Amino acid sequence: MSSIDKDGMLIDPKITHKRFQSIEHGTLKDIHAIVVHQTDAPTARHTFNGYRTGGNGAHFLIDKTGGIYQTASMAKRCYHVGRLIKSKCLEINKDNCQTPEMVKILAMTWGSRIKALNAHERAKSYPDRYPVNSDSIGIELVGKHIDDKTYEVVTPLQLLSLQWLLDELYHHFSLSSDDVYKHPEVSYKNPGEASTVKWK
């Protein structure tokens, strides 16, 4: 079983530490969920080059060969979810969304609606809403965006490494597979991102 050191780094022979403080943005106090992404880059090196300039990033990256890199401390927040989250009740069970406030939001134009939904959802606590940057870990899998609906299929080695990493994170943070989400489930991203990723 892995351990976590005082700097929020996962300690195990399977993990290579390649930390980019440029993608860390403040303290991550609570970890309630995990969001799985694909990089839209052909190699890990391309992603690392992007991380050097700062901005968006995730805590872990899994290469096509199955190599696992920790790229940010789990004690630090990464911008991996996006600025606007979807409504969990609308996506999962619309019958639970029949409130006067939600009816008002749904009558808005698209641009106003997604901003109002985001504000409405962020007022809730997890798990009544989707995870956000301030309460989740991000895991990137190397994979190129092909077209508007498609990303590269993840490799079997990536899936094996992802499952191992998830099992470790489940243990350390008392999470389950119900707390793992694909990026397009949570925010307004290419629907093909991470579509071929599976976990248990």
Protein Blocks (a to p, Z undefined) as FASTA:
>chain_A
ZZddfkopacdfkbccdddfklggcjafbccbdcdddehiabfklmmmmmmngpjddfbd
cdfkopacdfbdfkbccdfkbjbdcdfklmmommlmmcfklmmmmmpcfklmmmmmmmmm
mmpccfkbccdfklcccdddddddfblmbccdddfklmmmmmmmmmmmmmmnopafklpc
cfklmmccdfkgoklgccZZ
